[in-house]
Amino acid sequence: MSPPVAPPGWSRWLVPPAALAIHLSIGQAYAWSVFKPPLEAALGLSGTQSALPFQLGIVMLGLSAAFGGTLVERNGPRWAMTVALICFSSGFLLSALGAATEQYWLIVFGYGFVGGIGLGVGYISPVSTLIKWFPDRPGMATGIAIMGFGGGALIASPWSAQMLDSFGTDSSGIALAFLVHGLSYAVFMTLGVLLVRVPRARIAVPSAGEAADAPPKETGAGAGVPDTAPRVSARDAVRTPQFWLLWVVLCTNVTAGIGILEKAAPMITDFFAGSSTPVSVSAAAGFVALLSAANMAGRIGWSTTSDLIGRKNIYRVYLGVGAVMYALIALFGDDSKPLFVLCAVVVLSFYGGGFATVPAYLKDLFGTYQVGAIHGRLLTAWSLAGVLGPLIVNWIADHQEDAGKHGAELYTLSFLIMIGLLAVGFVANELVRPVHPRHHVAAPGKEPADDRREQPAA
C-alpha cells in the first residue's frame, strides 16, 4: 500500500485529525480497569490475572513498535494505520469470543497479544509524518496526536461502563461490550486511514508574513530544514549513547507515572481510609478521570512548551519537579486531599508530556530521516516501564499490608523508589549531547558529514 501523497494545496492541519482518529481509539487501553471487576466476578479471576491483558498489551506495544518501526517508515502511515485497525479491532473480537465461551486465555491473547500489536503500530504510525508536515513545531504536532492516546480513556471509560450497565456484567454482557468496541473502533479508525497524507516534498516553514495555518509550500527536498540537520538511520541510532540515555529517561518517567495511574482508585482510597472524610467509590472514579485529563492535557501542553524552551529543559521539569511531587505525596499526602490530588495530577501531566515530547527530542538529535523507526525502538522502554511501575507499587503494597501496615504506609517505600528512578532519569537527560557526525547519513547529492565539524548544542 503506497503512501498517499497530498495534492497541491492540501492543508497540513488535516493530518493531526487523522492521527487523532487512531490514537483516540487505541487510547482505550487506559480504560481497561473498567473491565477488571466484571471479569473477576464472571470468570473467578484474581486482580493479578485480570491485569494480564493490559500488561501484555503494553509489552506488545513496545515490541511491535520496535520491530515494526522500519516497516512503518518504508510503507507509510496509511499502511501502518490499516495494520493497527485490523489488529486492534480483531483483538476485541477475539476477546468477545473468549468472554462468550469463558476462555480467559483467549481474552489475554486477543486483547493483549493481537490488540497489543495494533497498539504499537498505531501509536507510531503518524509520528514521522507529522514531524515532516510540521518541521517548525514538531513538539506541538506530535503532542496533538499523542494527546489522543492519553484522552482515549475519557471516552472509553464511561462508554464501557454504560455498556456493561446495559448488557450486564456476566460473561455474555462482557462479550457483547467487547464486540461493540471492536466494530465501533474499526469504523472510527477507518476515518484516519482515509484522511492521512504525506507531503509531496520536504516542506518549508511558513514565513512571518504568512498565516500559521496556511498550507505549506511545496518545495525542494531540503527546504525549511537547515543544511546541518542530522540524518541518522535507525540502525546507527541504537549504537549511539544518546539513544540509550533517552531510553533511560523515557523508562524512568513512564515508570513513575504509570505507578500512580494503574492503582489510582485504590491508592487514594487507602490514603484517606482512616480520615474523617474517606474517599467514596464515585470520588475515586472521578480521581481516575481527572488523572486521565491531566495525562491528555500534558501531552499537548508540555510538548508545545518544549518547542519554546527546548527538549532537554522540559525533561528537567518532568524528572526534577516530578521527584518533588512524589516527595510531597510521601511526606504530606495523607494530611491533605488537595495536595495529594494536585501532586498526582502534575505527575500524570508529566507522564503524558514525556510521551508527546520524545519524538521531537529524537528529531532534534537524529533528524527526520528514520525518526519513526527510531521512535519505535525507543518505545521498548515503555514495555519495561509498563511492567515495572505497577509491579513496584502493587508488590510493595501487598507486602506492607501483610506486615500489618495500612493507609499511606502501604506506598511510602514505593514512592521513595520512584524518586530514585526519576533522579536516575534526570542524570541521564543531563548527559545527552549532539550525535557525533560519524553516525550521520549523507543526504542525496551531498558529501558525508565531516567528523571535525562542530555540532550545535542539543
TORKOL-4160 file (C-alpha; in steps of 0.2 Angstrom, whole numbers, padded with zeros to 4 digits, m for minus):
458
<pt num="1" X="0000" Y="0000" Z="0000"/>
<pt num="2" X="0009" Y="0015" Z="m0006"/>
<pt num="3" X="0009" Y="0031" Z="0005"/>
<pt num="4" X="m0005" Y="0043" Z="m0001"/>
<pt num="5" X="0003" Y="0059" Z="m0007"/>
<pt num="6" X="m0005" Y="0076" Z="m0003"/>
<pt num="7" X="m0012" Y="0085" Z="m0018"/>
<pt num="8" X="m0007" Y="0103" Z="m0021"/>
<pt num="9" X="m0015" Y="0115" Z="m0008"/>
<pt num="10" X="m0018" Y="0101" Z="0005"/>
<pt num="11" X="m0019" Y="0109" Z="0022"/>
<pt num="12" X="m0007" Y="0101" Z="0034"/>
<pt num="13" X="m0020" Y="0104" Z="0048"/>
<pt num="14" X="m0030" Y="0089" Z="0041"/>
<pt num="15" X="m0016" Y="0077" Z="0046"/>
<pt num="16" X="m0017" Y="0079" Z="0065"/>
<pt num="17" X="m0036" Y="0074" Z="0065"/>
<pt num="18" X="m0031" Y="0058" Z="0055"/>
<pt num="19" X="m0018" Y="0054" Z="0069"/>
<pt num="20" X="m0031" Y="0058" Z="0082"/>
<pt num="21" X="m0043" Y="0045" Z="0075"/>
<pt num="22" X="m0031" Y="0032" Z="0078"/>
<pt num="23" X="m0024" Y="0037" Z="0095"/>
<pt num="24" X="m0041" Y="0041" Z="0102"/>
<pt num="25" X="m0046" Y="0023" Z="0098"/>
<pt num="26" X="m0031" Y="0014" Z="0104"/>
<pt num="27" X="m0031" Y="0025" Z="0120"/>
<pt num="28" X="m0045" Y="0014" Z="0126"/>
<pt num="29" X="m0031" Y="0003" Z="0134"/>
<pt num="30" X="m0030" Y="0016" Z="0148"/>
<pt num="31" X="m0049" Y="0011" Z="0152"/>
<pt num="32" X="m0045" Y="m0007" Z="0154"/>
<pt num="33" X="m0048" Y="m0006" Z="0173"/>
<pt num="34" X="m0067" Y="m0004" Z="0169"/>
<pt num="35" X="m0067" Y="m0022" Z="0164"/>
<pt num="36" X="m0057" Y="m0029" Z="0178"/>
<pt num="37" X="m0071" Y="m0031" Z="0192"/>
<pt num="38" X="m0084" Y="m0039" Z="0180"/>
<pt num="39" X="m0071" Y="m0051" Z="0173"/>
<pt num="40" X="m0065" Y="m0056" Z="0190"/>
<pt num="41" X="m0083" Y="m0059" Z="0196"/>
<pt num="42" X="m0089" Y="m0068" Z="0180"/>
<pt num="43" X="m0073" Y="m0079" Z="0177"/>
<pt num="44" X="m0067" Y="m0081" Z="0195"/>
<pt num="45" X="m0050" Y="m0071" Z="0192"/>
<pt num="46" X="m0038" Y="m0063" Z="0204"/>
<pt num="47" X="m0033" Y="m0045" Z="0202"/>
<pt num="48" X="m0017" Y="m0050" Z="0195"/>
<pt num="49" X="m0025" Y="m0061" Z="0182"/>
<pt num="50" X="m0037" Y="m0048" Z="0177"/>
<pt num="51" X="m0022" Y="m0036" Z="0174"/>
<pt num="52" X="m0014" Y="m0048" Z="0162"/>
<pt num="53" X="m0022" Y="m0042" Z="0145"/>
<pt num="54" X="m0017" Y="m0024" Z="0149"/>
<pt num="55" X="0001" Y="m0029" Z="0154"/>
<pt num="56" X="0003" Y="m0040" Z="0139"/>
<pt num="57" X="m0004" Y="m0026" Z="0128"/>
<pt num="58" X="0009" Y="m0013" Z="0134"/>
<pt num="59" X="0023" Y="m0026" Z="0132"/>
<pt num="60" X="0017" Y="m0029" Z="0114"/>
<pt num="61" X="0015" Y="m0011" Z="0111"/>
<pt num="62" X="0034" Y="m0008" Z="0114"/>
<pt num="63" X="0039" Y="m0024" Z="0105"/>
<pt num="64" X="0029" Y="m0021" Z="0090"/>
<pt num="65" X="0033" Y="m0003" Z="0089"/>
<pt num="66" X="0052" Y="m0008" Z="0089"/>
<pt num="67" X="0051" Y="m0022" Z="0076"/>
<pt num="68" X="0038" Y="m0013" Z="0065"/>
<pt num="69" X="0046" Y="0005" Z="0065"/>
<pt num="70" X="0056" Y="0002" Z="0050"/>
<pt num="71" X="0041" Y="m0006" Z="0041"/>
<pt num="72" X="0031" Y="0010" Z="0045"/>
<pt num="73" X="0044" Y="0021" Z="0038"/>
<pt num="74" X="0045" Y="0010" Z="0022"/>
<pt num="75" X="0027" Y="0008" Z="0019"/>
<pt num="76" X="0020" Y="0024" Z="0025"/>
<pt num="77" X="0006" Y="0030" Z="0038"/>
<pt num="78" X="m0009" Y="0023" Z="0028"/>
<pt num="79" X="m0001" Y="0005" Z="0029"/>
<pt num="80" X="0003" Y="0007" Z="0047"/>
<pt num="81" X="m0014" Y="0013" Z="0052"/>
<pt num="82" X="m0023" Y="m0001" Z="0042"/>
<pt num="83" X="m0012" Y="m0014" Z="0051"/>
<pt num="84" X="m0017" Y="m0005" Z="0068"/>
<pt num="85" X="m0035" Y="m0005" Z="0063"/>
<pt num="86" X="m0035" Y="m0024" Z="0059"/>
<pt num="87" X="m0025" Y="m0029" Z="0074"/>
<pt num="88" X="m0034" Y="m0018" Z="0087"/>
<pt num="89" X="m0052" Y="m0022" Z="0081"/>
<pt num="90" X="m0048" Y="m0041" Z="0079"/>
<pt num="91" X="m0041" Y="m0041" Z="0097"/>
<pt num="92" X="m0058" Y="m0035" Z="0103"/>
<pt num="93" X="m0067" Y="m0048" Z="0093"/>
<pt num="94" X="m0056" Y="m0062" Z="0099"/>
<pt num="95" X="m0059" Y="m0056" Z="0117"/>
<pt num="96" X="m0078" Y="m0056" Z="0114"/>
<pt num="97" X="m0076" Y="m0074" Z="0109"/>
<pt num="98" X="m0066" Y="m0078" Z="0124"/>
<pt num="99" X="m0079" Y="m0070" Z="0136"/>
<pt num="100" X="m0093" Y="m0078" Z="0127"/>
<pt num="101" X="m0085" Y="m0096" Z="0129"/>
<pt num="102" X="m0077" Y="m0091" Z="0146"/>
<pt num="103" X="m0060" Y="m0095" Z="0139"/>
<pt num="104" X="m0049" Y="m0081" Z="0148"/>
<pt num="105" X="m0033" Y="m0086" Z="0139"/>
<pt num="106" X="m0042" Y="m0081" Z="0123"/>
<pt num="107" X="m0045" Y="m0063" Z="0130"/>
<pt num="108" X="m0027" Y="m0062" Z="0135"/>
<pt num="109" X="m0022" Y="m0067" Z="0118"/>
<pt num="110" X="m0034" Y="m0056" Z="0109"/>
<pt num="111" X="m0033" Y="m0040" Z="0119"/>
<pt num="112" X="m0015" Y="m0042" Z="0125"/>
<pt num="113" X="m0006" Y="m0050" Z="0110"/>
<pt num="114" X="m0016" Y="m0046" Z="0094"/>
<pt num="115" X="m0023" Y="m0030" Z="0101"/>
<pt num="116" X="m0006" Y="m0025" Z="0108"/>
<pt num="117" X="0002" Y="m0026" Z="0091"/>
<pt num="118" X="m0011" Y="m0014" Z="0085"/>
<pt num="119" X="m0007" Y="m0003" Z="0099"/>
<pt num="120" X="0011" Y="m0002" Z="0095"/>
<pt num="121" X="0010" Y="0000" Z="0076"/>
<pt num="122" X="m0005" Y="0013" Z="0078"/>
<pt num="123" X="0005" Y="0023" Z="0091"/>
<pt num="124" X="0020" Y="0026" Z="0080"/>
<pt num="125" X="0010" Y="0027" Z="0063"/>
<pt num="126" X="0008" Y="0046" Z="0062"/>
<pt num="127" X="0024" Y="0052" Z="0071"/>
<pt num="128" X="0037" Y="0054" Z="0057"/>
<pt num="129" X="0023" Y="0060" Z="0045"/>
<pt num="130" X="0018" Y="0074" Z="0057"/>
<pt num="131" X="0036" Y="0079" Z="0060"/>
<pt num="132" X="0038" Y="0081" Z="0041"/>
<pt num="133" X="0022" Y="0091" Z="0040"/>
<pt num="134" X="0027" Y="0102" Z="0055"/>
<pt num="135" X="0046" Y="0105" Z="0054"/>
<pt num="136" X="0043" Y="0122" Z="0063"/>
<pt num="137" X="0033" Y="0115" Z="0078"/>
<pt num="138" X="0037" Y="0096" Z="0080"/>
<pt num="139" X="0033" Y="0096" Z="0098"/>
<pt num="140" X="0015" Y="0103" Z="0096"/>
<pt num="141" X="0012" Y="0092" Z="0081"/>
<pt num="142" X="0016" Y="0076" Z="0089"/>
<pt num="143" X="0008" Y="0082" Z="0105"/>
<pt num="144" X="m0009" Y="0084" Z="0096"/>
<pt num="145" X="m0009" Y="0066" Z="0090"/>
<pt num="146" X="m0002" Y="0058" Z="0106"/>
<pt num="147" X="m0014" Y="0068" Z="0116"/>
<pt num="148" X="m0027" Y="0056" Z="0109"/>
<pt num="149" X="m0019" Y="0041" Z="0117"/>
<pt num="150" X="m0020" Y="0049" Z="0134"/>
<pt num="151" X="m0038" Y="0055" Z="0131"/>
<pt num="152" X="m0045" Y="0039" Z="0124"/>
<pt num="153" X="m0049" Y="0033" Z="0141"/>
<pt num="154" X="m0060" Y="0049" Z="0144"/>
<pt num="155" X="m0072" Y="0042" Z="0130"/>
<pt num="156" X="m0069" Y="0023" Z="0133"/>
<pt num="157" X="m0071" Y="0023" Z="0152"/>
<pt num="158" X="m0089" Y="0030" Z="0153"/>
<pt num="159" X="m0094" Y="0022" Z="0137"/>
<pt num="160" X="m0088" Y="0005" Z="0143"/>
<pt num="161" X="m0097" Y="0007" Z="0160"/>
<pt num="162" X="m0113" Y="0012" Z="0151"/>
<pt num="163" X="m0112" Y="m0004" Z="0140"/>
<pt num="164" X="m0109" Y="m0015" Z="0155"/>
<pt num="165" X="m0124" Y="m0007" Z="0164"/>
<pt num="166" X="m0135" Y="m0011" Z="0149"/>
<pt num="167" X="m0128" Y="m0028" Z="0143"/>
<pt num="168" X="m0125" Y="m0035" Z="0160"/>
<pt num="169" X="m0108" Y="m0039" Z="0169"/>
<pt num="170" X="m0109" Y="m0058" Z="0166"/>
<pt num="171" X="m0099" Y="m0066" Z="0153"/>
<pt num="172" X="m0111" Y="m0063" Z="0139"/>
<pt num="173" X="m0113" Y="m0045" Z="0143"/>
<pt num="174" X="m0094" Y="m0043" Z="0143"/>
<pt num="175" X="m0093" Y="m0052" Z="0127"/>
<pt num="176" X="m0106" Y="m0040" Z="0119"/>
<pt num="177" X="m0097" Y="m0025" Z="0125"/>
<pt num="178" X="m0081" Y="m0031" Z="0118"/>
<pt num="179" X="m0090" Y="m0034" Z="0101"/>
<pt num="180" X="m0097" Y="m0017" Z="0100"/>
<pt num="181" X="m0080" Y="m0010" Z="0104"/>
<pt num="182" X="m0071" Y="m0019" Z="0090"/>
<pt num="183" X="m0084" Y="m0014" Z="0077"/>
<pt num="184" X="m0085" Y="0004" Z="0083"/>
<pt num="185" X="m0066" Y="0007" Z="0083"/>
<pt num="186" X="m0064" Y="m0001" Z="0066"/>
<pt num="187" X="m0076" Y="0012" Z="0059"/>
<pt num="188" X="m0068" Y="0026" Z="0068"/>
<pt num="189" X="m0050" Y="0021" Z="0064"/>
<pt num="190" X="m0055" Y="0020" Z="0045"/>
<pt num="191" X="m0058" Y="0039" Z="0045"/>
<pt num="192" X="m0039" Y="0041" Z="0050"/>
<pt num="193" X="m0034" Y="0028" Z="0036"/>
<pt num="194" X="m0044" Y="0038" Z="0023"/>
<pt num="195" X="m0038" Y="0055" Z="0028"/>
<pt num="196" X="m0020" Y="0054" Z="0031"/>
<pt num="197" X="m0007" Y="0060" Z="0018"/>
<pt num="198" X="0011" Y="0063" Z="0016"/>
<pt num="199" X="0019" Y="0079" Z="0010"/>
<pt num="200" X="0024" Y="0079" Z="m0009"/>
<pt num="201" X="0041" Y="0085" Z="m0004"/>
<pt num="202" X="0051" Y="0092" Z="0011"/>
<pt num="203" X="0040" Y="0107" Z="0016"/>
<pt num="204" X="0045" Y="0125" Z="0020"/>
<pt num="205" X="0041" Y="0133" Z="0037"/>
<pt num="206" X="0028" Y="0147" Z="0035"/>
<pt num="207" X="0036" Y="0164" Z="0035"/>
<pt num="208" X="0032" Y="0178" Z="0047"/>
<pt num="209" X="0021" Y="0186" Z="0034"/>
<pt num="210" X="0011" Y="0170" Z="0031"/>
<pt num="211" X="m0004" Y="0164" Z="0042"/>
<pt num="212" X="0002" Y="0149" Z="0053"/>
<pt num="213" X="m0012" Y="0138" Z="0046"/>
<pt num="214" X="m0008" Y="0142" Z="0028"/>
<pt num="215" X="m0004" Y="0126" Z="0018"/>
<pt num="216" X="0015" Y="0124" Z="0017"/>
<pt num="217" X="0023" Y="0127" Z="0001"/>
<pt num="218" X="0029" Y="0113" Z="m0009"/>
<pt num="219" X="0047" Y="0115" Z="m0012"/>
<pt num="220" X="0063" Y="0105" Z="m0015"/>
<pt num="221" X="0070" Y="0091" Z="m0003"/>
<pt num="222" X="0079" Y="0102" Z="0010"/>
<pt num="223" X="0068" Y="0117" Z="0011"/>
<pt num="224" X="0064" Y="0123" Z="0028"/>
<pt num="225" X="0077" Y="0112" Z="0035"/>
<pt num="226" X="0095" Y="0118" Z="0039"/>
<pt num="227" X="0109" Y="0110" Z="0030"/>
<pt num="228" X="0117" Y="0105" Z="0047"/>
<pt num="229" X="0101" Y="0095" Z="0052"/>
<pt num="230" X="0107" Y="0077" Z="0056"/>
<pt num="231" X="0102" Y="0062" Z="0046"/>
<pt num="232" X="0104" Y="0046" Z="0056"/>
<pt num="233" X="0097" Y="0029" Z="0052"/>
<pt num="234" X="0088" Y="0018" Z="0065"/>
<pt num="235" X="0102" Y="0005" Z="0064"/>
<pt num="236" X="0115" Y="0018" Z="0068"/>
<pt num="237" X="0104" Y="0027" Z="0081"/>
<pt num="238" X="0104" Y="0012" Z="0093"/>
<pt num="239" X="0123" Y="0012" Z="0093"/>
<pt num="240" X="0124" Y="0029" Z="0100"/>
<pt num="241" X="0124" Y="0034" Z="0118"/>
<pt num="242" X="0111" Y="0047" Z="0115"/>
<pt num="243" X="0098" Y="0034" Z="0111"/>
<pt num="244" X="0101" Y="0024" Z="0127"/>
<pt num="245" X="0101" Y="0039" Z="0138"/>
<pt num="246" X="0084" Y="0044" Z="0131"/>
<pt num="247" X="0079" Y="0026" Z="0133"/>
<pt num="248" X="0083" Y="0028" Z="0152"/>
<pt num="249" X="0074" Y="0045" Z="0153"/>
<pt num="250" X="0058" Y="0038" Z="0145"/>
<pt num="251" X="0058" Y="0022" Z="0155"/>
<pt num="252" X="0060" Y="0031" Z="0172"/>
<pt num="253" X="0047" Y="0045" Z="0168"/>
<pt num="254" X="0034" Y="0032" Z="0162"/>
<pt num="255" X="0038" Y="0020" Z="0177"/>
<pt num="256" X="0034" Y="0035" Z="0189"/>
<pt num="257" X="0018" Y="0040" Z="0180"/>
<pt num="258" X="0011" Y="0023" Z="0177"/>
<pt num="259" X="0014" Y="0018" Z="0195"/>
<pt num="260" X="0001" Y="0030" Z="0201"/>
<pt num="261" X="m0011" Y="0028" Z="0185"/>
<pt num="262" X="m0013" Y="0009" Z="0187"/>
<pt num="263" X="m0018" Y="0010" Z="0205"/>
<pt num="264" X="m0025" Y="0027" Z="0206"/>
<pt num="265" X="m0043" Y="0022" Z="0213"/>
<pt num="266" X="m0037" Y="0011" Z="0227"/>
<pt num="267" X="m0022" Y="0022" Z="0231"/>
<pt num="268" X="m0032" Y="0037" Z="0235"/>
<pt num="269" X="m0045" Y="0027" Z="0245"/>
<pt num="270" X="m0031" Y="0019" Z="0255"/>
<pt num="271" X="m0023" Y="0036" Z="0259"/>
<pt num="272" X="m0038" Y="0043" Z="0267"/>
<pt num="273" X="m0047" Y="0027" Z="0273"/>
<pt num="274" X="m0043" Y="0032" Z="0291"/>
<pt num="275" X="m0048" Y="0050" Z="0290"/>
<pt num="276" X="m0064" Y="0058" Z="0295"/>
<pt num="277" X="m0069" Y="0060" Z="0276"/>
<pt num="278" X="m0064" Y="0044" Z="0267"/>
<pt num="279" X="m0065" Y="0044" Z="0248"/>
<pt num="280" X="m0080" Y="0036" Z="0241"/>
<pt num="281" X="m0080" Y="0024" Z="0226"/>
<pt num="282" X="m0088" Y="0038" Z="0215"/>
<pt num="283" X="m0075" Y="0050" Z="0221"/>
<pt num="284" X="m0061" Y="0038" Z="0217"/>
<pt num="285" X="m0068" Y="0036" Z="0200"/>
<pt num="286" X="m0068" Y="0054" Z="0197"/>
<pt num="287" X="m0050" Y="0055" Z="0203"/>
<pt num="288" X="m0046" Y="0042" Z="0189"/>
<pt num="289" X="m0055" Y="0053" Z="0176"/>
<pt num="290" X="m0045" Y="0068" Z="0182"/>
<pt num="291" X="m0029" Y="0059" Z="0180"/>
<pt num="292" X="m0034" Y="0054" Z="0163"/>
<pt num="293" X="m0037" Y="0073" Z="0159"/>
<pt num="294" X="m0021" Y="0078" Z="0166"/>
<pt num="295" X="m0012" Y="0064" Z="0155"/>
<pt num="296" X="m0021" Y="0071" Z="0140"/>
<pt num="297" X="m0018" Y="0089" Z="0143"/>
<pt num="298" X="0001" Y="0086" Z="0147"/>
<pt num="299" X="0003" Y="0078" Z="0130"/>
<pt num="300" X="m0001" Y="0094" Z="0121"/>
<pt num="301" X="0003" Y="0107" Z="0134"/>
<pt num="302" X="0020" Y="0102" Z="0139"/>
<pt num="303" X="0026" Y="0096" Z="0122"/>
<pt num="304" X="0021" Y="0113" Z="0114"/>
<pt num="305" X="0030" Y="0121" Z="0128"/>
<pt num="306" X="0046" Y="0111" Z="0123"/>
<pt num="307" X="0046" Y="0120" Z="0106"/>
<pt num="308" X="0049" Y="0136" Z="0116"/>
<pt num="309" X="0061" Y="0131" Z="0130"/>
<pt num="310" X="0069" Y="0116" Z="0122"/>
<pt num="311" X="0068" Y="0097" Z="0124"/>
<pt num="312" X="0082" Y="0095" Z="0137"/>
<pt num="313" X="0074" Y="0109" Z="0148"/>
<pt num="314" X="0057" Y="0101" Z="0148"/>
<pt num="315" X="0063" Y="0084" Z="0153"/>
<pt num="316" X="0072" Y="0093" Z="0168"/>
<pt num="317" X="0055" Y="0099" Z="0173"/>
<pt num="318" X="0047" Y="0082" Z="0170"/>
<pt num="319" X="0060" Y="0072" Z="0180"/>
<pt num="320" X="0065" Y="0085" Z="0193"/>
<pt num="321" X="0048" Y="0093" Z="0198"/>
<pt num="322" X="0041" Y="0075" Z="0197"/>
<pt num="323" X="0053" Y="0069" Z="0210"/>
<pt num="324" X="0047" Y="0084" Z="0221"/>
<pt num="325" X="0029" Y="0079" Z="0218"/>
<pt num="326" X="0032" Y="0061" Z="0224"/>
<pt num="327" X="0041" Y="0068" Z="0239"/>
<pt num="328" X="0027" Y="0079" Z="0244"/>
<pt num="329" X="0015" Y="0064" Z="0242"/>
<pt num="330" X="0026" Y="0053" Z="0253"/>
<pt num="331" X="0028" Y="0066" Z="0267"/>
<pt num="332" X="0012" Y="0075" Z="0267"/>
<pt num="333" X="m0001" Y="0067" Z="0255"/>
<pt num="334" X="m0012" Y="0059" Z="0269"/>
<pt num="335" X="m0013" Y="0076" Z="0278"/>
<pt num="336" X="m0022" Y="0085" Z="0263"/>
<pt num="337" X="m0033" Y="0078" Z="0249"/>
<pt num="338" X="m0030" Y="0094" Z="0238"/>
<pt num="339" X="m0011" Y="0092" Z="0240"/>
<pt num="340" X="m0012" Y="0073" Z="0236"/>
<pt num="341" X="m0023" Y="0077" Z="0221"/>
<pt num="342" X="m0013" Y="0091" Z="0214"/>
<pt num="343" X="0004" Y="0082" Z="0215"/>
<pt num="344" X="m0004" Y="0067" Z="0207"/>
<pt num="345" X="m0011" Y="0077" Z="0193"/>
<pt num="346" X="0006" Y="0086" Z="0190"/>
<pt num="347" X="0015" Y="0069" Z="0189"/>
<pt num="348" X="0002" Y="0062" Z="0177"/>
<pt num="349" X="0004" Y="0078" Z="0166"/>
<pt num="350" X="0022" Y="0075" Z="0165"/>
<pt num="351" X="0019" Y="0056" Z="0161"/>
<pt num="352" X="0009" Y="0062" Z="0146"/>
<pt num="353" X="0020" Y="0076" Z="0141"/>
<pt num="354" X="0035" Y="0064" Z="0141"/>
<pt num="355" X="0027" Y="0053" Z="0128"/>
<pt num="356" X="0022" Y="0068" Z="0117"/>
<pt num="357" X="0039" Y="0076" Z="0118"/>
<pt num="358" X="0051" Y="0062" Z="0115"/>
<pt num="359" X="0048" Y="0061" Z="0096"/>
<pt num="360" X="0053" Y="0079" Z="0094"/>
<pt num="361" X="0068" Y="0076" Z="0105"/>
<pt num="362" X="0073" Y="0061" Z="0094"/>
<pt num="363" X="0070" Y="0073" Z="0079"/>
<pt num="364" X="0082" Y="0086" Z="0086"/>
<pt num="365" X="0096" Y="0073" Z="0089"/>
<pt num="366" X="0093" Y="0061" Z="0074"/>
<pt num="367" X="0084" Y="0071" Z="0061"/>
<pt num="368" X="0068" Y="0066" Z="0052"/>
<pt num="369" X="0077" Y="0053" Z="0041"/>
<pt num="370" X="0070" Y="0037" Z="0050"/>
<pt num="371" X="0063" Y="0045" Z="0066"/>
<pt num="372" X="0048" Y="0034" Z="0066"/>
<pt num="373" X="0058" Y="0018" Z="0066"/>
<pt num="374" X="0070" Y="0026" Z="0080"/>
<pt num="375" X="0054" Y="0031" Z="0090"/>
<pt num="376" X="0048" Y="0013" Z="0088"/>
<pt num="377" X="0064" Y="0006" Z="0095"/>
<pt num="378" X="0064" Y="0018" Z="0110"/>
<pt num="379" X="0046" Y="0013" Z="0115"/>
<pt num="380" X="0054" Y="m0004" Z="0121"/>
<pt num="381" X="0057" Y="0007" Z="0137"/>
<pt num="382" X="0038" Y="0008" Z="0139"/>
<pt num="383" X="0037" Y="m0011" Z="0138"/>
<pt num="384" X="0048" Y="m0012" Z="0153"/>
<pt num="385" X="0040" Y="0003" Z="0162"/>
<pt num="386" X="0023" Y="m0004" Z="0159"/>
<pt num="387" X="0028" Y="m0020" Z="0170"/>
<pt num="388" X="0040" Y="m0011" Z="0182"/>
<pt num="389" X="0029" Y="0003" Z="0188"/>
<pt num="390" X="0013" Y="m0007" Z="0193"/>
<pt num="391" X="0025" Y="m0021" Z="0199"/>
<pt num="392" X="0034" Y="m0009" Z="0211"/>
<pt num="393" X="0018" Y="m0001" Z="0218"/>
<pt num="394" X="0007" Y="m0017" Z="0219"/>
<pt num="395" X="0021" Y="m0029" Z="0226"/>
<pt num="396" X="0027" Y="m0017" Z="0239"/>
<pt num="397" X="0009" Y="m0013" Z="0244"/>
<pt num="398" X="0004" Y="m0031" Z="0246"/>
<pt num="399" X="0020" Y="m0035" Z="0257"/>
<pt num="400" X="0017" Y="m0019" Z="0268"/>
<pt num="401" X="m0001" Y="m0025" Z="0270"/>
<pt num="402" X="0005" Y="m0042" Z="0275"/>
<pt num="403" X="0016" Y="m0034" Z="0288"/>
<pt num="404" X="0001" Y="m0026" Z="0296"/>
<pt num="405" X="0003" Y="m0008" Z="0289"/>
<pt num="406" X="m0011" Y="0002" Z="0281"/>
<pt num="407" X="m0016" Y="0018" Z="0273"/>
<pt num="408" X="m0001" Y="0029" Z="0266"/>
<pt num="409" X="0011" Y="0017" Z="0274"/>
<pt num="410" X="0007" Y="0005" Z="0260"/>
<pt num="411" X="0015" Y="0016" Z="0247"/>
<pt num="412" X="0029" Y="0026" Z="0256"/>
<pt num="413" X="0043" Y="0014" Z="0251"/>
<pt num="414" X="0037" Y="0013" Z="0233"/>
<pt num="415" X="0036" Y="0032" Z="0231"/>
<pt num="416" X="0054" Y="0033" Z="0238"/>
<pt num="417" X="0060" Y="0021" Z="0224"/>
<pt num="418" X="0051" Y="0032" Z="0211"/>
<pt num="419" X="0060" Y="0047" Z="0217"/>
<pt num="420" X="0076" Y="0037" Z="0215"/>
<pt num="421" X="0072" Y="0032" Z="0197"/>
<pt num="422" X="0067" Y="0050" Z="0192"/>
<pt num="423" X="0084" Y="0055" Z="0199"/>
<pt num="424" X="0092" Y="0042" Z="0188"/>
<pt num="425" X="0082" Y="0049" Z="0173"/>
<pt num="426" X="0087" Y="0067" Z="0177"/>
<pt num="427" X="0106" Y="0062" Z="0176"/>
<pt num="428" X="0103" Y="0053" Z="0160"/>
<pt num="429" X="0095" Y="0068" Z="0152"/>
<pt num="430" X="0109" Y="0079" Z="0158"/>
<pt num="431" X="0122" Y="0068" Z="0149"/>
<pt num="432" X="0113" Y="0069" Z="0132"/>
<pt num="433" X="0124" Y="0078" Z="0119"/>
<pt num="434" X="0123" Y="0080" Z="0100"/>
<pt num="435" X="0125" Y="0065" Z="0090"/>
<pt num="436" X="0143" Y="0063" Z="0083"/>
<pt num="437" X="0144" Y="0067" Z="0064"/>
<pt num="438" X="0151" Y="0049" Z="0060"/>
<pt num="439" X="0134" Y="0042" Z="0063"/>
<pt num="440" X="0126" Y="0054" Z="0050"/>
<pt num="441" X="0120" Y="0048" Z="0033"/>
<pt num="442" X="0124" Y="0059" Z="0019"/>
<pt num="443" X="0109" Y="0067" Z="0011"/>
<pt num="444" X="0106" Y="0064" Z="m0008"/>
<pt num="445" X="0119" Y="0074" Z="m0018"/>
<pt num="446" X="0129" Y="0079" Z="m0003"/>
<pt num="447" X="0146" Y="0073" Z="0005"/>
<pt num="448" X="0146" Y="0063" Z="0021"/>
<pt num="449" X="0147" Y="0074" Z="0037"/>
<pt num="450" X="0164" Y="0079" Z="0042"/>
<pt num="451" X="0169" Y="0072" Z="0058"/>
<pt num="452" X="0178" Y="0088" Z="0063"/>
<pt num="453" X="0163" Y="0099" Z="0060"/>
<pt num="454" X="0157" Y="0107" Z="0076"/>
<pt num="455" X="0139" Y="0102" Z="0081"/>
<pt num="456" X="0126" Y="0114" Z="0089"/>
<pt num="457" X="0120" Y="0110" Z="0106"/>
<pt num="458" X="0106" Y="0098" Z="0109"/>
